[in-house]
């Protein structure tokens, strides 16, 4: 293309940043490979042959496609396109999932998002097996080998039968839940969080007679209604848990909370992973009343990545 456009080997070589003899040799090699003569050479200029004139548009098309290929490779390398394997925990409300997907598509339109519903423990297992690129975790958990985005807090209230005495409170003390069984996610999904919740309940004067396990919102509602139990849920879960015989109340002093942050394998926070992290933070803030968490323990005693262990 350069020789055709310049009609001169010397000018074409200068344009390409190379010496003239290697350029002449490359043209000769190309002519042998294509088995046609591309140029008529004279002492003063170079002119395209009929074959060269017919093949020049094909050459332009090949180079344009090669440029497109390189640009696509750069986007994949930088995480701007390709497949992103991501995960959210089961307790994320539908409105938050929808907002996250919309915001991610706006921030990273070239990437294909493969979204899974996985507990924190399941996400950690997949990170360990290199089967997950990014996920939204519940803290506390073991974040060894992971980089984290900002920790966001969602205060938990209590979902309880409308006729329960505690439902008469505008804000419910934990101790007022005494006598009610507790519906909680299975411990295997997030062992450290499970134990932390029960410890906080005990300190607040509530030790449930029994802990029943459920993950899906409908199943949890059924257990609360049929067993006169209670369940902890964030404020944004009220819409998902609407039922005439159920009420949601905040807890006095907001002693319980979900703490989330987006995580990805250390050193692999590419453009797509960062776009997911930003989209998740945006969705949690705008649809789930999430806010930045302020640690109550001194962070200078441990590395930031180990703070939530």
LOFI-667094 format. One record per residue (C-alpha): residue number from 1; x, y, z. Coordinates in steps of 0.05 Angstrom, whole numbers. Layout:
N
{site NUM,{X,Y,Z}}
...
***
This chain:
309
{site 1,{0,0,0}}
{site 2,{55,49,18}}
{site 3,{93,36,-47}}
{site 4,{29,42,-88}}
{site 5,{10,108,-54}}
{site 6,{80,139,-58}}
{site 7,{98,110,-127}}
{site 8,{170,111,-102}}
{site 9,{209,60,-61}}
{site 10,{252,112,-26}}
{site 11,{192,153,-1}}
{site 12,{153,90,17}}
{site 13,{213,64,57}}
{site 14,{219,130,94}}
{site 15,{144,129,109}}
{site 16,{150,58,137}}
{site 17,{212,74,177}}
{site 18,{256,23,142}}
{site 19,{312,20,92}}
{site 20,{297,16,18}}
{site 21,{332,-51,2}}
{site 22,{291,-92,52}}
{site 23,{228,-60,25}}
{site 24,{245,-80,-46}}
{site 25,{260,-150,-23}}
{site 26,{192,-155,13}}
{site 27,{156,-132,-50}}
{site 28,{192,-185,-91}}
{site 29,{176,-239,-39}}
{site 30,{102,-218,-40}}
{site 31,{101,-221,-117}}
{site 32,{130,-292,-115}}
{site 33,{80,-313,-62}}
{site 34,{20,-285,-101}}
{site 35,{50,-307,-168}}
{site 36,{33,-240,-200}}
{site 37,{73,-178,-215}}
{site 38,{49,-119,-173}}
{site 39,{93,-62,-198}}
{site 40,{127,-37,-260}}
{site 41,{193,-8,-239}}
{site 42,{233,47,-275}}
{site 43,{293,87,-253}}
{site 44,{248,145,-233}}
{site 45,{182,116,-208}}
{site 46,{142,54,-192}}
{site 47,{73,42,-221}}
{site 48,{21,-10,-205}}
{site 49,{8,-65,-256}}
{site 50,{-62,-85,-274}}
{site 51,{-57,-141,-222}}
{site 52,{-31,-93,-170}}
{site 53,{-89,-44,-184}}
{site 54,{-140,-100,-176}}
{site 55,{-108,-127,-112}}
{site 56,{-98,-59,-77}}
{site 57,{-170,-55,-49}}
{site 58,{-162,-126,-22}}
{site 59,{-98,-105,12}}
{site 60,{-132,-45,43}}
{site 61,{-188,-89,69}}
{site 62,{-139,-139,99}}
{site 63,{-101,-84,135}}
{site 64,{-165,-54,162}}
{site 65,{-187,-121,189}}
{site 66,{-119,-132,219}}
{site 67,{-126,-65,255}}
{site 68,{-194,-86,280}}
{site 69,{-165,-151,305}}
{site 70,{-109,-116,343}}
{site 71,{-158,-66,374}}
{site 72,{-203,-124,397}}
{site 73,{-142,-159,426}}
{site 74,{-124,-96,465}}
{site 75,{-194,-91,493}}
{site 76,{-193,-163,515}}
{site 77,{-124,-154,546}}
{site 78,{-148,-93,584}}
{site 79,{-213,-127,605}}
{site 80,{-258,-82,564}}
{site 81,{-290,-140,526}}
{site 82,{-295,-215,530}}
{site 83,{-330,-258,582}}
{site 84,{-334,-235,655}}
{site 85,{-354,-290,704}}
{site 86,{-388,-254,762}}
{site 87,{-430,-273,823}}
{site 88,{-479,-242,872}}
{site 89,{-504,-272,938}}
{site 90,{-576,-298,941}}
{site 91,{-601,-242,987}}
{site 92,{-592,-186,935}}
{site 93,{-660,-158,917}}
{site 94,{-687,-159,846}}
{site 95,{-685,-84,839}}
{site 96,{-611,-83,858}}
{site 97,{-595,-138,808}}
{site 98,{-631,-100,753}}
{site 99,{-596,-35,770}}
{site 100,{-528,-69,771}}
{site 101,{-538,-102,703}}
{site 102,{-561,-36,672}}
{site 103,{-503,3,700}}
{site 104,{-452,-50,680}}
{site 105,{-477,-51,609}}
{site 106,{-470,25,607}}
{site 107,{-399,24,635}}
{site 108,{-372,-36,596}}
{site 109,{-416,-49,535}}
{site 110,{-365,-93,500}}
{site 111,{-361,-145,556}}
{site 112,{-406,-206,561}}
{site 113,{-429,-216,633}}
{site 114,{-441,-287,659}}
{site 115,{-477,-275,726}}
{site 116,{-486,-329,779}}
{site 117,{-523,-332,845}}
{site 118,{-472,-358,895}}
{site 119,{-462,-354,970}}
{site 120,{-398,-325,997}}
{site 121,{-369,-394,1010}}
{site 122,{-386,-416,940}}
{site 123,{-354,-354,911}}
{site 124,{-290,-365,952}}
{site 125,{-287,-437,926}}
{site 126,{-294,-413,854}}
{site 127,{-241,-360,864}}
{site 128,{-195,-414,890}}
{site 129,{-209,-457,828}}
{site 130,{-200,-397,780}}
{site 131,{-272,-405,759}}
{site 132,{-296,-335,779}}
{site 133,{-270,-266,758}}
{site 134,{-308,-221,806}}
{site 135,{-361,-228,861}}
{site 136,{-398,-191,915}}
{site 137,{-380,-221,983}}
{site 138,{-409,-218,1053}}
{site 139,{-361,-200,1108}}
{site 140,{-330,-226,1151}}
{site 141,{-297,-279,1108}}
{site 142,{-227,-302,1089}}
{site 143,{-204,-255,1034}}
{site 144,{-134,-284,1026}}
{site 145,{-110,-275,954}}
{site 146,{-165,-225,937}}
{site 147,{-168,-151,924}}
{site 148,{-229,-114,952}}
{site 149,{-271,-54,933}}
{site 150,{-301,-8,986}}
{site 151,{-341,-42,1042}}
{site 152,{-414,-21,1041}}
{site 153,{-462,-31,1099}}
{site 154,{-537,-49,1096}}
{site 155,{-571,-46,1164}}
{site 156,{-615,-106,1180}}
{site 157,{-685,-102,1208}}
{site 158,{-730,-159,1229}}
{site 159,{-786,-193,1190}}
{site 160,{-838,-222,1237}}
{site 161,{-911,-242,1240}}
{site 162,{-959,-183,1244}}
{site 163,{-990,-210,1308}}
{site 164,{-924,-218,1346}}
{site 165,{-918,-172,1407}}
{site 166,{-852,-144,1380}}
{site 167,{-888,-119,1318}}
{site 168,{-920,-65,1360}}
{site 169,{-852,-31,1367}}
{site 170,{-831,23,1317}}
{site 171,{-760,-3,1329}}
{site 172,{-750,-72,1357}}
{site 173,{-697,-88,1411}}
{site 174,{-663,-155,1399}}
{site 175,{-686,-178,1468}}
{site 176,{-759,-169,1447}}
{site 177,{-750,-227,1398}}
{site 178,{-739,-277,1455}}
{site 179,{-782,-340,1446}}
{site 180,{-782,-335,1370}}
{site 181,{-743,-384,1327}}
{site 182,{-695,-351,1278}}
{site 183,{-695,-365,1203}}
{site 184,{-624,-356,1178}}
{site 185,{-584,-376,1116}}
{site 186,{-547,-443,1120}}
{site 187,{-482,-435,1159}}
{site 188,{-443,-468,1102}}
{site 189,{-458,-407,1058}}
{site 190,{-419,-358,1102}}
{site 191,{-395,-390,1167}}
{site 192,{-361,-329,1197}}
{site 193,{-420,-284,1183}}
{site 194,{-469,-336,1211}}
{site 195,{-430,-341,1276}}
{site 196,{-422,-265,1280}}
{site 197,{-497,-254,1274}}
{site 198,{-514,-305,1329}}
{site 199,{-460,-276,1375}}
{site 200,{-488,-206,1366}}
{site 201,{-559,-231,1379}}
{site 202,{-536,-264,1444}}
{site 203,{-502,-201,1467}}
{site 204,{-566,-163,1453}}
{site 205,{-608,-210,1496}}
{site 206,{-636,-255,1440}}
{site 207,{-618,-329,1438}}
{site 208,{-667,-364,1391}}
{site 209,{-696,-430,1416}}
{site 210,{-681,-459,1347}}
{site 211,{-648,-436,1283}}
{site 212,{-684,-456,1219}}
{site 213,{-649,-451,1152}}
{site 214,{-674,-421,1087}}
{site 215,{-646,-382,1028}}
{site 216,{-703,-364,981}}
{site 217,{-748,-305,1001}}
{site 218,{-812,-345,992}}
{site 219,{-787,-403,1034}}
{site 220,{-764,-356,1089}}
{site 221,{-832,-321,1089}}
{site 222,{-866,-389,1096}}
{site 223,{-823,-408,1155}}
{site 224,{-835,-341,1190}}
{site 225,{-910,-348,1181}}
{site 226,{-919,-422,1197}}
{site 227,{-869,-427,1255}}
{site 228,{-880,-359,1287}}
{site 229,{-807,-347,1274}}
{site 230,{-769,-284,1255}}
{site 231,{-717,-269,1201}}
{site 232,{-667,-213,1192}}
{site 233,{-672,-173,1127}}
{site 234,{-647,-106,1100}}
{site 235,{-694,-48,1089}}
{site 236,{-696,-59,1014}}
{site 237,{-722,-130,1024}}
{site 238,{-789,-102,1047}}
{site 239,{-816,-99,976}}
{site 240,{-795,-170,962}}
{site 241,{-825,-195,1028}}
{site 242,{-892,-159,1025}}
{site 243,{-946,-202,1055}}
{site 244,{-1009,-181,1093}}
{site 245,{-990,-224,1153}}
{site 246,{-917,-201,1157}}
{site 247,{-885,-136,1179}}
{site 248,{-814,-109,1175}}
{site 249,{-786,-67,1232}}
{site 250,{-717,-35,1242}}
{site 251,{-676,-58,1301}}
{site 252,{-658,-11,1358}}
{site 253,{-588,16,1349}}
{site 254,{-578,-22,1282}}
{site 255,{-535,-76,1315}}
{site 256,{-538,-122,1254}}
{site 257,{-517,-109,1182}}
{site 258,{-497,-141,1118}}
{site 259,{-427,-116,1098}}
{site 260,{-410,-125,1025}}
{site 261,{-352,-111,980}}
{site 262,{-335,-132,910}}
{site 263,{-274,-178,906}}
{site 264,{-230,-204,850}}
{site 265,{-165,-245,848}}
{site 266,{-106,-204,870}}
{site 267,{-73,-168,812}}
{site 268,{-130,-184,763}}
{site 269,{-174,-122,771}}
{site 270,{-181,-106,697}}
{site 271,{-228,-56,666}}
{site 272,{-288,-103,665}}
{site 273,{-279,-124,738}}
{site 274,{-273,-51,759}}
{site 275,{-336,-35,719}}
{site 276,{-373,-90,756}}
{site 277,{-347,-63,823}}
{site 278,{-370,7,806}}
{site 279,{-437,-18,780}}
{site 280,{-449,-59,843}}
{site 281,{-432,0,888}}
{site 282,{-478,45,848}}
{site 283,{-535,-6,851}}
{site 284,{-528,-19,925}}
{site 285,{-526,55,942}}
{site 286,{-586,74,899}}
{site 287,{-632,15,910}}
{site 288,{-611,-18,975}}
{site 289,{-596,39,1023}}
{site 290,{-523,18,1026}}
{site 291,{-471,66,1053}}
{site 292,{-396,64,1066}}
{site 293,{-380,24,1128}}
{site 294,{-340,56,1184}}
{site 295,{-299,2,1219}}
{site 296,{-304,3,1295}}
{site 297,{-238,-34,1304}}
{site 298,{-169,-3,1289}}
{site 299,{-147,-20,1219}}
{site 300,{-74,-1,1229}}
{site 301,{-62,-67,1266}}
{site 302,{-71,-110,1204}}
{site 303,{-65,-104,1128}}
{site 304,{-127,-76,1095}}
{site 305,{-139,-141,1058}}
{site 306,{-142,-180,1124}}
{site 307,{-187,-130,1161}}
{site 308,{-250,-172,1153}}
{site 309,{-219,-239,1171}}
***
